Amino acid sequence: MLNPVDTHRSRSRQMVLRYALVQLVATALVAVSGLALAGWTAFAAAWVGGAIATIGTVLFGWTLFQPGVAASNTLARALYRGEVAKWLWVGVALWLALSVARIEALPLIAGFIAAQVGFWLGLVWVKRP
């Protein structure tokens, strides 16, 4: 018999990956638009922006569901840890992309926003396993 905590954790991680897939599809739409309008640098910048948001979602989701079935205070700590980790990642990654790598800001932010909209669409489309 499977351990219920491990089953819950693996099913939750699958759900997080489905959200990430929806985010990447939304990013792809913006990246292709950027390619058509402004070329390969806009295409790549949009992908970087979308990847930053998507990695943040995965980091948050996996941290949130790490405890599995647990007491509410344990889950609240996991929620806060995941949120802090996500925003630290987003802040550092955006700083690196804009300051160090000097990626074009407009397509980068467009890709980031597209991925976030993809997350919100995932709230409607993604069903829990």
ABEGO torsion letter per residue (X at the ends): XBBAAAAAAAAAAAAAAAAAAAAAAAAAAAAAAAAAAAEAAAAAAAAAAAAAAAAAAAAAAAAAAAAEBBBAAAAAAAAAAAAAAAAAAAAAAAAAAAAAAGBBAAAAAAAAAAAAAAAAAAAAABBBX
